[in-house]
Amino acid sequence: MLKNYTPRERVIRVSYELRYWYDDCGGFSFPCDKDGNILPGLTEAALNNLRECRKNPQRFKYPGIVRRWESHYTEDAHGTCECGREVYLYDQYMGACECECGRWYNLFGQELNPPESWEEDEDF
């Protein structure tokens, strides 16, 4: 069994953008918080675009609208192998995953014999 086993987890990531949109298919957007405050890290070119958008909101059909984005993904289960390496458990081969040291684990962190020792089930 892997040490420090962490089961897979469904993650929801929420982000926001401040949009200055000409129509349904073009315009500018800038990363912001839920209140429309711009997040740090914009390039000088992006800051110049933002200044222009704020100076000329009449050019846009949708000026300064905050849009919420939500993305969903699954973090693989993981844990520490006997050799000390972190192992991420995904379906590498028939529901099992190999550590760099050669040990095999199922998706629940239980150690398995290597695939070459597996016997084929004749009932299927």
DOTOR-916177 format. One record per residue (C-alpha): x, y, z; residue in one letter. Coordinates in steps of 0.001 Angstrom, whole numbers, always signed. Example, Ala and Ser with C-alpha at 12.3 -4.5 7.8 and 13.67 -1.06 7.14 Angstrom:
2
pt u->+12300, v->-4500, w->+7800, nufi->a
pt u->+13670, v->-1060, w->+7140, nufi->s
//
This chain:
124
pt u->+0, v->+0, w->+0, nufi->m
pt u->+1228, v->+3482, w->-794, nufi->l
pt u->+2055, v->+5666, w->+2198, nufi->k
pt u->+195, v->+8962, w->+2548, nufi->n
pt u->-2469, v->+7790, w->+93, nufi->y
pt u->-4705, v->+10644, w->-1085, nufi->t
pt u->-7820, v->+9610, w->-3043, nufi->p
pt u->-8659, v->+11280, w->-6326, nufi->r
pt u->-10512, v->+14541, w->-5931, nufi->e
pt u->-12886, v->+16558, w->-8078, nufi->r
pt u->-11682, v->+20182, w->-8253, nufi->v
pt u->-13704, v->+23227, w->-9273, nufi->i
pt u->-11693, v->+26291, w->-10273, nufi->r
pt u->-13435, v->+29665, w->-10545, nufi->v
pt u->-11943, v->+32691, w->-12274, nufi->s
pt u->-13235, v->+36046, w->-13489, nufi->y
pt u->-12481, v->+38358, w->-16380, nufi->e
pt u->-13356, v->+41962, w->-17108, nufi->l
pt u->-14644, v->+42072, w->-20688, nufi->r
pt u->-14878, v->+44871, w->-23186, nufi->y
pt u->-16604, v->+43152, w->-26083, nufi->w
pt u->-17503, v->+44571, w->-29495, nufi->y
pt u->-20015, v->+41823, w->-30215, nufi->d
pt u->-20392, v->+38104, w->-29554, nufi->d
pt u->-17045, v->+37195, w->-31124, nufi->c
pt u->-14402, v->+39808, w->-30352, nufi->g
pt u->-12974, v->+42292, w->-27914, nufi->g
pt u->-10685, v->+42433, w->-24887, nufi->f
pt u->-10699, v->+40598, w->-21573, nufi->s
pt u->-8547, v->+41045, w->-18489, nufi->f
pt u->-8193, v->+38769, w->-15430, nufi->p
pt u->-9961, v->+40218, w->-12391, nufi->c
pt u->-11619, v->+39324, w->-9113, nufi->d
pt u->-15390, v->+38918, w->-8698, nufi->k
pt u->-15762, v->+42689, w->-8168, nufi->d
pt u->-13937, v->+43587, w->-11396, nufi->g
pt u->-10649, v->+44616, w->-9783, nufi->n
pt u->-7802, v->+43783, w->-12178, nufi->i
pt u->-5378, v->+41120, w->-10944, nufi->l
pt u->-1655, v->+41947, w->-10853, nufi->p
pt u->+711, v->+40706, w->-13535, nufi->g
pt u->-630, v->+42307, w->-16725, nufi->l
pt u->+1968, v->+43144, w->-19337, nufi->t
pt u->+2515, v->+46750, w->-20348, nufi->e
pt u->+687, v->+46087, w->-23630, nufi->a
pt u->-2322, v->+44654, w->-21762, nufi->a
pt u->-2347, v->+47652, w->-19399, nufi->l
pt u->-2338, v->+49988, w->-22413, nufi->n
pt u->-5282, v->+48087, w->-23894, nufi->n
pt u->-7146, v->+48307, w->-20590, nufi->l
pt u->-6560, v->+52074, w->-20407, nufi->r
pt u->-7900, v->+52491, w->-23953, nufi->e
pt u->-10957, v->+50369, w->-23163, nufi->c
pt u->-11721, v->+52417, w->-20065, nufi->r
pt u->-11259, v->+55710, w->-21958, nufi->k
pt u->-13578, v->+54635, w->-24803, nufi->n
pt u->-16365, v->+52437, w->-23375, nufi->p
pt u->-18778, v->+53705, w->-26043, nufi->q
pt u->-16868, v->+51639, w->-28659, nufi->r
pt u->-18080, v->+48410, w->-27076, nufi->f
pt u->-21431, v->+46671, w->-27041, nufi->k
pt u->-20520, v->+45149, w->-23643, nufi->y
pt u->-18217, v->+47611, w->-21819, nufi->p
pt u->-16638, v->+46458, w->-18558, nufi->g
pt u->-18733, v->+43363, w->-17868, nufi->i
pt u->-17403, v->+40867, w->-15282, nufi->v
pt u->-17683, v->+37275, w->-16522, nufi->r
pt u->-17366, v->+34246, w->-14250, nufi->r
pt u->-15614, v->+31120, w->-15565, nufi->w
pt u->-15793, v->+27733, w->-13907, nufi->e
pt u->-13672, v->+24730, w->-14824, nufi->s
pt u->-13860, v->+21207, w->-13432, nufi->h
pt u->-11141, v->+18589, w->-13374, nufi->y
pt u->-10065, v->+15567, w->-11367, nufi->t
pt u->-6782, v->+15336, w->-9476, nufi->e
pt u->-5393, v->+11798, w->-9654, nufi->d
pt u->-5067, v->+9778, w->-6459, nufi->a
pt u->-1463, v->+9669, w->-5257, nufi->h
pt u->+833, v->+8547, w->-2488, nufi->g
pt u->+4408, v->+7694, w->-1593, nufi->t
pt u->+5954, v->+4439, w->-2832, nufi->c
pt u->+8231, v->+2280, w->-667, nufi->e
pt u->+11152, v->+3757, w->-2642, nufi->c
pt u->+10138, v->+7281, w->-1532, nufi->g
pt u->+8883, v->+8555, w->-4900, nufi->r
pt u->+5495, v->+10220, w->-5306, nufi->e
pt u->+3216, v->+8054, w->-7486, nufi->v
pt u->+165, v->+9459, w->-9275, nufi->y
pt u->-2422, v->+6762, w->-9859, nufi->l
pt u->-4078, v->+6744, w->-13263, nufi->y
pt u->-5014, v->+4006, w->-15702, nufi->d
pt u->-1550, v->+3465, w->-17176, nufi->q
pt u->-2151, v->-217, w->-17921, nufi->y
pt u->-5336, v->-2194, w->-17222, nufi->m
pt u->-6274, v->-116, w->-14155, nufi->g
pt u->-2761, v->-109, w->-12728, nufi->a
pt u->+189, v->+2252, w->-12605, nufi->c
pt u->+3935, v->+1676, w->-12316, nufi->e
pt u->+6329, v->+3610, w->-10107, nufi->c
pt u->+9749, v->+4471, w->-11546, nufi->e
pt u->+11255, v->+1835, w->-9233, nufi->c
pt u->+9203, v->-927, w->-10927, nufi->g
pt u->+6495, v->-1454, w->-8298, nufi->r
pt u->+2895, v->-1576, w->-9572, nufi->w
pt u->-180, v->-157, w->-7839, nufi->y
pt u->-3905, v->-217, w->-8515, nufi->n
pt u->-5918, v->+3003, w->-8523, nufi->l
pt u->-6555, v->+2626, w->-4765, nufi->f
pt u->-2847, v->+2537, w->-3881, nufi->g
pt u->-2597, v->-1209, w->-3248, nufi->q
pt u->+607, v->-2828, w->-4472, nufi->e
pt u->+234, v->-5403, w->-7261, nufi->l
pt u->+2421, v->-8012, w->-8842, nufi->n
pt u->+3914, v->-6834, w->-12146, nufi->p
pt u->+1697, v->-7358, w->-15227, nufi->p
pt u->+3892, v->-10103, w->-16652, nufi->e
pt u->+2794, v->-12312, w->-13728, nufi->s
pt u->-924, v->-11647, w->-14285, nufi->w
pt u->-2948, v->-14527, w->-15651, nufi->e
pt u->-5643, v->-14011, w->-18216, nufi->e
pt u->-9188, v->-14696, w->-16999, nufi->d
pt u->-10649, v->-17275, w->-19381, nufi->e
pt u->-14238, v->-16526, w->-18264, nufi->d
pt u->-14280, v->-13311, w->-20311, nufi->f
//
